[in-house]
Amino acid sequence: MGDAGKEPSGASKVCKVGMASCVLGVVSGIGIFVNFLITAVVVLTDSTPNMIVVGASGIVWVVFAGFSLVGIIAGIYSCLEKGKSRVPAVVGIGVNALVLLFTIVIMTVGILNK
């Protein structure tokens, strides 16, 4: 009767929400980097930037920034769980924060560059 609230000895101590935060950070980071490269190539190779590509690029930036924000929230939630490893959650928060910061900096430079 005393073992009802305990996990089995073979159960994983890694929180799945923390791992999801890490995965969201990696996906967002790769997506933002690839989008940055594609946009830079299109703008640098064409004398008049293709507005459809630039507009779609802006939408993609916002989507991946949203993924990073969700990853930060998931990481914070995972840090609050008791009895689970916080390492994936902290790594996820860090990666997502860096991706979000990079996105904000690039968008600010783009706005100020006009």
N, C-alpha and C positions, 0 to 999 in steps of 0.2 A: 503494500500500500504506500510506502514511503517513496517508491520509485516512479510514481505516476507523472511527476512534473519534470523528470530528468530525461535527457536524450540518451539513446543507446550509445555504447562506447565507440562504435564505429562511425557515428554521425560526423559529418563535416562541420568544422567550426568556422568556415568561411561563409560570409553572408552573401547571398545571391544578389541582393540589391546593390551591395558594394561592387561586386563584379560587373553588374549591369552599368554602374556609373563609370567604371574603367572602360568598358566596351564603348559606351556612348562617347567618351572622351577621345578614344582612338579613332572611331568612325568620323567624328566631327573634325578632328585634326587632319585626317587624311583628306576628307572632303573639302575642307577650307584650303588646304595646300594645293590640291589638284585644281580647284576652281581659281585660285590665285594664278597658277601657272597658265591655265587656259586663257584667262582674261588678259594677262600680260602679253601673251603671244599674239592674241587677236589685236590688241591695241597697238602694239609695237610694229606689227607687220603691215597694218593697214593705215593709210594716211587719214582716212575718215573712219572712225570706229563704227562697227556695225552695231546699231542701237539695239537690235534684238538680242544679240549676245550679251551686251552690257546690261540690259534690263533683266535678262534671265540670270545673269551672274549675280545681280543684286538680290534677287529672290532666293537664290541658292545660299548666299551669305546669311540671309535672315533665317532660313530654315536650319542651317547648321549651327548658328548661334542659339537658336531655340533648343536644339538637341543638347548643346553644352549647358544651357540653363537647366534643362530637365536633369542632366547628369549631375550638376551641382546639388540640386535639391535631393536627388536620390542618394548621393553621397552623404549629405547631412543627415538624412533619415537613417541611413545605414550606421552612421556613427552613434546614433542614439540607441540602437539595439543592444541589449545586454547579452553577454555571454558569447558574442561572435567576434571574429577578428576584425579589427578596424583598418588594417593595412590596405586592403583593396579600396575601401571607401576614401581614405585619405589620398591615395594615389589618384583615384578618380576625380576627387575634388580639385586636386592640383592640376591635373591635365585639362579638365574642363575649364578651370579658371584661366589657364594660359591661352587656351583656344579662344575663349570669349574676349580676353584682353587683346589678343592679336587681331581679332575681328573688329573690335571697337577702334583700335589704333589705325588699321587700314581704312576703315570707313571714314574716320575723322580726317586722315590725310587726303583721301579722295574728295571729301567735301571742301576742305580748305584749299585744294589745288585748283579749283575752278577759276 
